[in-house]
Structures are given as C-alpha cells and as structure tokens.
Amino acid sequence: MADPVEIKVRDHGPYKVTGPVRLIDPEGNELEVDPERPIALCRCGHSQTKPFCDASHRESGFDSCVRARSLDG
C-alpha cells in the first residue's frame, strides 16, 4: 500500500505536497512533477512559476498561519 499524500500548510509560505500526485491544469493537461520529490505550491499569488512556489512570499510580506480546528464545534 502506498503512503498517503500529505499536504502541509507552511506558516507564511507554500503548501508542501509529499507523495504521488497528479497536478492538472485547467485544460486537463498534466504538469510534470518528480513523484519521488515533494512539491511546493504557491499560496501568496506572487510566484513567477505558478502553480509552484519560487519563494516570492518572502518579499511580498505574505502572512498566513493556518491552524487546525476541532471538528467537534
């Protein structure tokens, strides 16, 4: 059984995706990614290599610290 895909939300940074994923553009084309390496997806909107992160969040002042909430209420 393959390890599950893991998506980590990084403070003030990108989503780090680890595991075998297919990344598909709006037209249904698959973006090439190395299945053995994690990928970082832009959250700030300033990357010149979208959907991938190029560390532009550092210069743009992107601010986000997401924390999980309880599903109990």
Secondary structure, 3 states (H helix, E strand, C coil): CCCCCEEEECCCCCEEEECCCCEECCCCCEECCCCCCCEEECCCCCCCCCCECCCHHHHHCCCCCCCCCCCCC
